[in-house]
Amino acid sequence: MFTPRQIDVGDHVTIVRALANEEGTFGAGHTFMVIDRRLGRDGWLFDLRDHDLNLLLDVSLSDIALVPE
């Protein structure tokens, strides 16, 4: 049986590897909230915001994991 991973706007996620933007690098395990998602050419892309209002844009599904509730 296959259950697809569904991540929606408002969900909390962690990044599974270090990712960088213009302002710096976020280490693996950093927690964000999904503020936008869209289907890109190569799959789903997510825009993320952390509790300090830092943004990480165009993150692929393979780079994030849903935080269990």
N, C-alpha and C positions, 0 to 999 in steps of 0.2 A: 504494500500500500504506500502511496506517495501523498504527502500533505505539503502543499506549497507554503513557503514562508511568506507571510503577509505582514508588511510593515507599513503603517499609515502615518499621516500627519498627526502629531500629538504624542506618538509613541516615544519612549525613551530607549536609546540604543547606546552601545559602546563601540568604539572602533577596535578592530582586531589587530591592527598594525599601526605604526607611527605614520601620521599624515601631516602634511604641511600646507599652509597658505602663505600669503605674502607677509603676514605678521609673525609667523613662527611655526613651531612644530608641536603637534599634540601627540602624546605618547599613547601606545596601545592601552586600552582600558579606560580612556577618557570617556565620560558620559555626556551625551547630547540629547536634545529633543529634536525630532524631525519637524521642520517647519514647511517643507515642500517636497513633493516627489513628482517625477515625470518620467515618461518612457523615452530614453535616448536611443541613439542609433545602435548601441551595443547592449542595451538592457536598461533596467531601472536606475535612475540617479536621484540622490537625496541631498537636500540642503539641510544643514544641521546648525543648531545654536546651543551653546552650553550655558550654565548658570551665570557666567560672567558676561553673557551676551556676545561672546566670540562666535564668528561664523566659520563654517567649513562647508564649501559649496561643491556640488557635482561629485558626491561620494557614491561609489558603486555599491551595489547590494553585497558583493563579496567582501567588502571592507567593514561591514557593520554586523552587529549581533543584537538582537532584541534583549532588553533587560527584563528578566522575569519579574512578574508582579508579586 
